[in-house]
Amino acid sequence: MIRILQVVGGLDRGGVETLFLNIYKNIDKKRFQFVFLCYGNDPFDYEEEVLKLGAKIVRLPQPKNPFTHIKQVEEVIRKENISIVHSHTYYNSAFIMMAAKRCGVKLRITHSHNTKDNKPQNWKRKMYAYICKKLIRFYTTDFVACGQEAGEALFGKKKSFKIVHNGIAIDAFRWNEKVRREYREQFQIPEDQIVIGHVGRFQEQKNHSFLIDIFKEYTKLNSNTKLFLIGTGELQETIKNKVKEEKLENKVEFLNSRNDVASLYQMMDLFLFPSLYEGLPVTLVETQVAGLKSLVSNHVTKEVKFTNAIEFFDLENHTAKQWAGKIMQMNLQRLDETKEIEKCPYDIQVVTKDLEDWYIDKLEKAKEGKK
């Protein structure tokens, strides 16, 4: 049995957590067991499901002192008899890799899922980032990213890395007119009402404040509309207050964290995604499979686009009013992108099998001292 420490930080409904939960659902559990390393004591959205699948969750305090944190991770690695350490925590991966090296772990993987971290970029943070990147490159044996831009952002353009696609259960997200009718009825939405949606944590990266500005301008052009915001996070109350200030309470619904996002996509007419930065967002893979038109910030990597359902729009040079005008110009009819979907590299079963084979190959080579 190959025991893999997946350092994810938490197990709420984020892109990384959802991806590796789905990978674990599909992985050969006779050969692999995941141990998820998380921080804090709060219950996680996926906690019960992860445990039922046979994985293990280990909790540590939120990292404050790097040296204390390294020792704590070392204790976990030794106690859990870990063969592979796979870290997804961006700059914090530096300390995970150091701990793994000190424990003699042969296969040490740093996985980049973003093009930036979500902290204020002052000089202290920039220095911290510089040091962590150096440590990651020194202590990591193998580098992985969700896409080219995410890999280059953390590892540099000269470092080679493997791309692991953000796989999803394709069939669960395909367009379903019956589900659309059922969900519109459930939320009391007339068929002629335009539903705009967004899925994402309430944090600076997702740019919810500007999203509300866009929606406000759109309501001036089309009053027969509604906005659904799905997710939780530290800025949720701030955005709720903004919605009240803009007198949009009767047009905006906060759905918190949900386990029926695939069905909610069916209800929507447009997915609005004005992010400040991204790696390769799983949500945009999901919306494309659903045939849902998406208006997306130009700060999101073009790598994510594999159908005509996505349209990119400039974030710096267009006002909220111009974004709203762009929505008015868009044809929001569902697209049949069956051929493109069949060719896309995001099927979770394919992604999982590829990762299984790669783990085994790399572990054998690491034990033999090869690269």
C-alpha positions, 0 to 999 in steps of 0.5 A: 500500500502506497500512503500519500500525504496530500497537503491541502490545508483544508477540505472545503468545497474549493477547486483543489479539494474537489479535484483530489476528492474526485481523484480518490474516489476513482483511484485504486484503493488497493494500491493507494491510500491518501492521508489529507493534511489540514489546518485548524479544528473547524469541520470541513465540507468534505470531511465525512465523505473523505472518511467514508472513502477510507482516506485519513485526515490529520489536523495541525494548527495553522502554521505560524512558526516555520520551524515548529511547523516543519517538526509537526509535519515530520511527526505526521510523515513518520507516524503515518508511514508516508511514501509520497508527499504531495503538497498543494499549499503554494509557498507553504509547500517549501516547509512541507518539502523540507520536512519530507526531505528530512524524513527521507521521503524519496518522492516529494511533489509540489503542485501549483494550482494558481498564478499568485497567492491571496495575500497582500503583496507588500515587500515582506510578502515578496521577500517571503515568496522569493525565499519559498520559491528557492526552497521549493526548487531545492527540496522538491523532487517533482513538480506538478501544475494545473496548467502552464501559467500556474507552473511557471508562476511558482517554479519559473519558466526554466523548470520542467513540470508535469501538468495534471488536468483539473478533472471532473466527472464529465457526465454529472455536468452535461446539459440537462433540460429536465434539471433546469426546469426542476431547479427553476421551479424550486427557486421560483424563477420564470423561464424568461428571467436571466439567471447569472451565477458565480461559484467561488470562495469569497476572497479578494481573488474572485473579485466579488465586489466588482461582480456586484458592480457589474450586476448592478449595471446589468439590472439597469439594462435588464430588470428581469434578472437574478444573481446567485452567489455560491460559496463561503469565505471571509469576505462574504459578509462584506459582499452581503453588506454591499448588496444591501447598500446597492438595494439589490437584496431582492435580486441577489441570493447567497447559497453558501456551500452546496453539493448540487453545483452541477444542477445549479449550472443547469438553472443559470443562463450566464456564469460571471467570472471577473477574477483578478488571477487564477491557475486553471479554474475547475469551475470553468471546466464544469461550465463548459461541459454544461454548455453554459456561457461564461464571461471571464476576466482576461486574467484567467489563463486561456488554457482553460478554454476548450469550447466556444462557451467562454468569452474573455473580457478585459478587466483593466480597460472595461468598466462595470457598465461595459461588462454589463453591456457585453452581457447584453450583446451575448447570445445566452443560448446553450451550446452543444459542444459534444465533440469538443467535450469528448476530446477534452483532457478533463475526464476524471477517470483519465486524469486519475489513471494517468496520476496513478501510473505517474506516482508508481513510475516516479516512486520506483525511479526515486527509490533507484536514485533516478529522475 
